[in-house]
């Protein structure tokens, strides 16, 4: 969520997480009721983009910047990171989709067939439709 908000700027997302961790109240001492701690409550500051505070959980303990950068590099593909920085067109340049040598029209087609995750009424009965589509790989 924060990485999207900061357009792929991992350092800015880390700074935001550090600021939220500092703004969060400290946990209660052990001699008080521990069923609900202050760490379970939402952070003091608003989350960018108007998202609910629970959408970006606090990390405890907060990792260093280098650890955070390594984790983002490890867990996100190059296409995802490019998409956060420069939009979907940059992500498609690094994705597997449509990676074939250019040929003439109608030389190579790709097809996919899936069952849609919804129900529609057909002849009075609810059914899950199948969707089939074809892509001319020469047109890119």
Order of alpha helices (4+ residues) and beta strands (2+ residues): alpha-alpha-alpha-alpha-alpha-beta-beta-beta-beta
